[in-house]
Structure formats: structure tokens, C-alpha cells
Amino acid sequence: MPRSRIAGVHCETPGYLTLAKLVLASTKDHAHRIYLADGIYAEVTLSYRRGGWQPFEWTYPDYRRPDYQEFFTRCRELLKQPPQIDGAPTSLRINSR
């Protein structure tokens, strides 16, 4: 599985980013996770509110760090730019297999 390592940020967990949230995938079920398929669950790990990233009680410590949140903010700024190609996605995957 490829890893994202940019400016000291190391993301191994697959997920995606939108203007409003960071969603991560997991194989572990918890009350706040939604089942997708094939034993994979999704959770909103951070939400973007009041001009910044807001963690939840279940948000892992790494995702609370300022350098991670700065990275996600830079990614979010890319999403706000007009698409360069017709049909470009409105979310960014932070990791994929």
C-alpha cells in the first residue's frame, strides 16, 4: 500500500478529503463507524468548521497535530480551485492501494 509522506505527515490509512471533512476507512467496527462493504467501515475523523479542523473524541492523536491539519488545509485549498479537466473529482484520496 502506498504511503503519503509530505512535510512530515505520514498517512497509512486509506480515506478521502472533502471541503467539509476527512473520512478514513477501517476494518474495525465502533458505534461511530458506518459499514460500507466487505468488512470495511468509514468514519468522519475531522470536520472543517469555524475556519479550522475540528477533531472528535475518537480522532487519533496524529490527526489532531498541527502539521497534519496544515497538510489537510493545503489539500482543502486545492479542492477549492476550479477543476483543470472536465469531470475532475471534488474530493482527494489521501491514500490508495
C-alpha positions in Angstrom: 0.0 0.0 0.0 1.5 3.4 -1.0 2.0 5.8 1.9 1.6 9.6 1.8 4.6 11.3 3.4 4.6 15.0 2.7 6.2 17.6 5.0 6.5 15.0 7.9 2.9 13.9 7.6 2.6 10.1 7.3 -0.8 8.7 6.4 -1.2 4.9 6.1 -4.9 4.8 6.5 -7.0 5.0 3.2 -9.5 7.7 3.1 -10.6 10.9 1.4 -10.9 14.6 2.0 -13.7 17.0 1.0 -14.1 20.7 1.8 -16.2 19.6 4.9 -14.4 16.5 6.3 -11.7 13.9 6.4 -13.1 10.4 6.2 -10.9 7.4 7.0 -11.5 3.7 6.4 -11.1 0.9 9.0 -11.7 -2.8 9.4 -12.8 -2.3 13.0 -16.4 -1.6 13.9 -17.3 1.0 16.5 -20.5 2.9 17.3 -19.5 6.0 15.2 -18.4 4.0 12.1 -20.6 3.2 9.1 -20.4 -0.2 7.4 -19.5 0.1 3.7 -18.9 -3.4 2.4 -16.5 -6.4 2.6 -15.7 -5.7 6.2 -14.8 -2.0 5.7 -16.1 0.8 7.8 -15.9 4.6 7.4 -15.6 7.3 10.0 -15.5 11.1 9.8 -12.2 11.8 11.6 -12.1 15.6 11.3 -14.7 18.1 10.3 -13.9 21.6 8.9 -15.9 24.1 10.9 -15.4 27.7 12.0 -12.3 28.1 9.8 -10.4 25.1 11.1 -10.2 21.3 11.5 -12.2 20.0 14.5 -11.5 16.6 15.9 -14.0 14.2 17.5 -13.5 12.2 20.7 -12.4 9.2 18.6 -9.9 11.2 16.4 -6.5 9.6 16.7 -3.8 11.9 18.2 -1.8 12.1 14.9 -4.8 13.7 13.1 -5.0 16.3 15.9 -1.5 17.5 15.3 -1.0 21.0 13.8 1.3 19.7 11.0 -1.4 17.2 9.9 -4.1 19.8 10.0 -1.9 22.2 8.0 -1.4 19.5 5.4 -5.2 18.8 5.2 -5.8 22.6 4.9 -3.4 22.8 1.9 -5.2 19.8 0.3 -8.5 21.5 1.0 -7.3 24.7 -0.8 -6.5 22.5 -3.8 -10.2 21.3 -3.8 -11.4 24.9 -3.8 -9.6 25.6 -7.1 -11.6 25.2 -10.4 -11.1 21.7 -12.0 -8.4 21.6 -14.7 -10.1 18.8 -16.5 -13.8 18.3 -17.1 -15.3 15.9 -14.6 -12.5 16.2 -12.1 -13.3 14.8 -8.6 -14.4 17.1 -5.8 -12.5 15.1 -3.2 -8.9 13.9 -2.8 -7.8 10.4 -1.8 -5.1 10.6 0.8 -4.0 7.0 0.3 -5.0 4.2 -2.0 -4.0 0.6 -2.7 
